[in-house]
Amino acid sequence: MENLVKNTGQKNNQKIVIAVTALNAIDSPGPGVAVIRAIRECSDFEVRIIGLAYESLEPGIYMNDLVDRTYQIPYPSAGTDTLLGRLVQIHQKEHLDLIIPNFDAELFNFIKLKDKLLEYGINTFLPEMEQFEARDKIKLYEFGKKHGLSVPRDKLIYQVKDLVEAAEQIGYPMVVKGKFYDAIIANTAEQAQKAFYQIQAKWGLPIIAQEFINGTEINIAALGDGKGNTVSVIPMRKLYITDKGKAWAGITIDDSSFIDLARKFVKITKWRGGCELEIMQTSDGKSYIMEVNPRFPAWIYLSAAAGQNQPALLVKMAVGQQVTPLIVYETGKIFIRYAWDLITNIGEFQKISGSGELEGKKSK
Amino acid sequence: MRLKKNIATSEEGFIFNPSTGDSFSTNGTGSEIIGMLKDEKTLQSIIEAICARYDVDQNQFERDLDDYLSQLKDYTILE
């Protein structure tokens, strides 16, 4: 009963203990820090935030005002058993109510483990494996074709010689993409080969060769309840794009076609949790889905700033509270990312590196 | 020729299109014209108002206004 009360978030003065991954607030940032910032901003509940980090230099580990305590967890390649073992160990100390994983590469393991985690009283709010896999980059074109969504043509590449056939079908320029991250625009066969080897070395096979679409980049952050309902949608136009293609500044926009597109996606997939639709809008107004990321984007704090705090809504749904879908948001809200030199001491670095744990300021 | 309903403007000549996220700056006369378009004034009344207020050749202003409206249309600011 204790767990039940705790899990539904009904207990007064009880902090919800939330573990969050992707604390790598670097130039190609993970969403963890933005997710935590949004959750902390919600006054409807009290939280204790547990950071889950893969590397000792993830900046979020040292952001003491945001993260109460951080634990290192094993890399996704270590498998689900190792991950579960570590999470149970952390749970014994922290009594986790909820885990919000935010890395594409770790989601497979967390989705696999979600029933087992629930047995320990740890909630997640993740898509089913089927939903997760349907929007995978390597299946996205077929997914779009099946559901009447525009997706650029693509071809999976397992060996460099397959690029020739891909070029015949797709032409140049083409976009050479890794299965999890990275995308390089190639204008020639030589550039495509170079991109293939570069991405293969980092992310393995297959590589995706995708038709290049020229246009305006729009990203949409959406939150689904798992029953086909969209709880929140925020479309954002990128205003400043880094050399890695990441938005360094963006603005919320008011275009119902993007809202409808996100709702259609959530309805088709019965998506549970946060996701990001990466859209390219051509000059003739056609919208192509370039990618669907199965988690909140790094710019998700903008959703809170615009009046729809998606991470907080996810927390409420995950602990069993009813939420009302939000419609209204503020357009013209701008985020501008910045770099900041956070200073810490060797002692802190040593703690997280040596013992795999680091306590934040708040809980001291 | 009407300004799209959701276009935000300021007296300083700042124009924001919330559908696309684009923003623009226009000069004082441009700002006056935008204001009149917002009030759903006809082209003829805009021409008369500007020519009455400023020392400008009407033919020249009509050509300039035509250019300006084409730009606003290209930027999807007009309906």
Interface residues (C-beta under 8 A of the other chain):
Chain A: T216 R237 L239 G250 I251 T252 I253 D254 D255 T331 G332
Chain B: N6 A8 F16 P18 S19 T20 G21
